[in-house]
Amino acid sequence: MTAELFCRGLTKHLGGRPILQVLDLDVKAGEVVSLLGASGSGKTTLLRCIAGLMDPDAGTITLDGKMVFSDSQTIPAEKRRIGMVFQDYALWPHMTVAGNLSFALQSQNLTSGEINTRVEHALELARLVPLRNRHPSELSGGQQQRVAIARCIAARPSLMLFDEPLSNLDAALREDMRTEMMDLVRHEGLTVVYVTHDQSEAMAVSDRIAVMRNGILAQFASPQELYDCPANAFVAGFIGGFSALPMADFATGDGYLVIRPEDARPAEANLDMVLTGRITARAFQGRCWRLTLEIGNTRVKIDWPHDVSVGQTLSFSLPADRRLIVKH
Amino acid sequence: MTATTRQIHKAATKHRGLFARFFNAGTFYAAASTALINVVFFLLIGLPLLLVLMQTFFPDVFNPNNPSFTFSLGPLGRIFVVPRVYFAILHSVELASLVGVLATLLGGAFALIVQRCDIPLRKSVGFIPWIVFLTPAYLKTVAWVLLMSPGGYLAEFGLLPPLTGSLFFAFPGLTLVHTLGLFPFATFIIGNALRGLGSEMEDAARLGGVPLWRVWFKINLPLLAPALALSFIAIFAQVLSDFGLASTIARMSNFGVLTYEIYAATSSYPIDFPLAGTQSLILLSLVTIAVLVDRLLRRKDDLKLISGRSRPSRDYRLGPWRWVITGLAFLVAFIALFLPIGAVIIRALTRTLSDGMALHNFTFANILEASNVHSLAFAALSNSLRYASIASLISCIAAVLLALQLEGPGKFMRSSVMSLALASVAIPGIVFGFGYILMWNRLPFFKDSLFPHYGDASLLITGYIGVAVPYALIVVMAAIGQLAPSLNDSARLFGVGAFRRVLRITLPLIAFSVLTGFMLNFIHIMFELPVSQMLIPRTESPAPIYILRLLNYDKDGLACALSLISMLIAGGAALLLWLAFRWFAARNGAANNGKWISTPSLAEDVR
C-alpha cells in the first residue's frame, strides 16, 4: 500500500517565472516528509505536480517503481492512486460523510462488499461512525478534516498528500487535530508528503523536512538535523526563531553566527564570546522573557531569565558548543 | 511519441473541454465541438446582428427586385435629413439620460434608507424594489394608460386635472413611468456598494471632527461614484432598449423613440429596411458605448476600495423623521406598484373604463373569457406557456453544455465568453428581431429553411432562445465559477472519470442556479414584447402580442384579465418548480443556493 516517491530534475515555470528549479526529492516508503517554505516558494506547485493536477515542464516523477511523469509519458491524476487532503478539505457538500467515502471508491471497480468494508474501517478509524449520515455543513472543522483523511484512507492510496490541512482550524484545535491526524496516518503506515508554512507543525509531524526557497530545496533533513545544523542563514532564520548575525562584525570571515534563543547565557559564563545589544522589545513567555536586541543592524532574539527594560543595554554570551557558523 | 508530437498532444489536451475528454476522441473532436458551439452562437446572435449592420451600409443587399452589394452611406445620411429619425435619436437620448439621473437618485435614496437608516418596517421597505423589479414592465404600462387617460380612474376620482392628463402622455409621463419602473436597478447596484463601503471610513473622518454632510460629500459620495455611474449607465441602456413604453405611451404621445421607429420602419408600408438598419446601428452604438463604459468602470482600481464583502455599518438615527421617510417609501411603493396593479385588477373585473368603479360595472366576464380553454385569449396564453417552456429549457441545456465545455480551456476563453454573453444581454430585443427577419426572410438558404421557418412559431422560439441563452449562460457560468476547483480535483485523484464528475459533482452543485436561470428566462419570455412583435407567427400568436392587439381594439378589460392570469400562471409555475426542487433537494441533498439542505443539525451536541 505504501510507496516510494522519487522526483528528479523537476522544473516548472508559471507566467514566465521559475517556480520549481531542477528539483530532486526522494521519499521513502512509510515516511512522512514535510515541504516547508514561505508563500511562493513552490511547495504547493511541487505537491500538485506529484498529484498530477499540474504537469512539470521537465523532470521525472516515479511512484512505487512506476514512472508517472516523464518527457515520454504522463499518467493522469485519476490513475496515480494518490490521496490528497486539500486545504479546504474539498468534501462534496451534497453527499453525506458515508457518501463522500463510498463515492471515491465506486470508480475503482470494487465490489459493493469491499466498498462497505473499507468505508466501515475508515469511519471507525476516524471515529466518524455516529456522523456517517451527516452532510459536511453539519460538521465542525475538525470533523470535516477527519472525513477528508478517512476518505483518503478508504481509497488506500500509495501516497498521501496534505496541502496545509490545519490552516483552517483555530490554534487550540490545530494541535489536537495534528496529533489525531498523524496517529491515523502512522497507524496505516502511509507515505506522506505534507505541505506547510508553519515550522513547528513541520517539526511535529515529519520524519524529514524539505525546506524550500525559490523552487529549490534549501535543506532536506530530519527535524533534529535542521535544528542542530541549519545549512545556511535562510534555513536558520526559518527554523525555531533563530537569529543569524553577520560574521563580519567579528572579523572571523564570511558567514553568519546562528543564535538559538535558548542558548543565551550571562556574559560572565563565556567570556570569549560576549555579544552586546540594546533591548528593543520584550515579551513574557511563562518560563522566561523573550528579548529582542539590536546588535548593529541585526535583530537578535534571546530567552532571558528575568525582565529587562526596553532601551537598556544587555550583554550575553554563547557556550562554545552552541556556536554555529553558516553561509548565507 | 516524439517530444514534438507529445507537446502538440499536450497542448490539444489542455484545450479540450469535457466532451472531448469524455469521448477521448482526440483533437478532432475538440475542434469539432468548439466549432459547433461557435456556429450555434454565430447563427443565434452573430449573423442576425451582422445582417443588421450590412443593411446599413449595403442598402440594396436585400432588395427583392434588384439586390446589389453597392456600398452607400445614404441610409446613414438620412439621420440628418429625415426629422423623424433625428428626433427619435434625440428623444431616446434625452429620455434615457433624464430617467438615468432620476431613477439613480430615487433608487439611491431607497438603498440609503434601507441600508443605513433606523426606519421602522425596514424589511418591508427593502422588499419594495424587488416586487417592482419582478412585475412585468408592460403590465405597469397598461395600468398607467388606464390610470392617466382622460376617462381613466384618476380622472374619475377627480385626482387628475385635465391638463395633467395631457402632460402625462408626453415626455414627463414617460419619464415618470420609466423612473418608477427602473429605480430598483439603482437600489441593487448602490445598495451593494453601500454594503461594501461600511461606515469605518466615515467613522474615522467623524472622529477627526468632520461634520456628517462633509463626510458624505468628501468621502462617501466620491467612493460611491463608480456605483452611481454604473447605475446611471444600466438604466440608460434599459430605457434605450425599451419597447413596451415606446409602443404604448410614447406612440400615443407622438414621442418617437428609436425602438418604435425601427419597428415602424419594418412594419409600415412601404417597408424601409435600410432605415431600420441605420436606426438599429445607432441604437446598438449607444448601448455599446454604455456597456463599454460599464466594463471600464468595473475594471477601475478605485472600485477595489468597495468590495463585495459586507463591512459593518452603523445606522443613522433619524428620530421622528424616520416615520416620514418610511411613509415616503410606501408612497413610492403605492405609486410604482399598488396603484398600477390595482388599476389592472379593477379593469379586469369591470365592463367598461368609462363607467369606472360603479357597482353595476363589476363583472367576472373578462376573467372567465381569459380562462376559458376554448377562447382565443386562453389559446394565446397557452402558446406563450409552450414557447417559454421550450425556449427556456433549450437555452438552459445549451448554457450548461457550453459552460461545461469552457471548463477545460483557460481563464481567457471563459472571461471572453462571459463578456460576450454580458454584451449580448444588452442588445435591444427589437434589433435582434429585425436581424432575424433579415436572416430568415431575406437571406438565401435560410429563407427557404423549413425549420425554423419564417412566419412560424419555430422562428419565434428560435428568437427567444437567442435572447435567452446569454442570460442562462451568465447564471450557469457564475455558478460553476463559485465551485472550488478542489472539489473536482479530489474526485480526479480518486479515479473518478470526467463524465461521472460532471454528473455527480458539478451538476448537483449547480442545479439550483440552472433552475434559477430557467425560471428567469421562463418569466422573461412569457412577457417578452419586441422579439414577439417582430417575429409574430401567422397563427398561434403569443400572449403579449394578443394583449397589445386587444388594447388596440379597446378591449382593455380582457387585456388586463389576460395579463393578470399570465402573471399568476407564470409566477405560480415558477413557484411550483422551486418548491419541487426544494422537496427533491431535501430528499437527495442537492444544492440550495449554495447552502446544503439537511436534517436538523446535531453537530453542536457532538462538538
Interface residues (C-beta under 8 A of the other chain):
Chain A: A51 G52 L53 D55 D71 S72 T74 P76 A77 E78 K79 R80 R81 I82 G83 M84 F86 Q87 D88 A90 W92 P93 H94 M95 T96 G99 F103 A104 L105 Q106 S107 Q108 P130 L131 R134 H135 P136 S137 E138 L139 S140 Q143 R151 A155
Chain B: M1 A3 R6 K10 A484 S486 L487 D489 S490 A491 R492 L493 F494 G495 V496 G497 R500 R504 I505 P508 L509 N588 G589 A590 A591 K595 W596 S598 S601 L602 A603 V606 R607
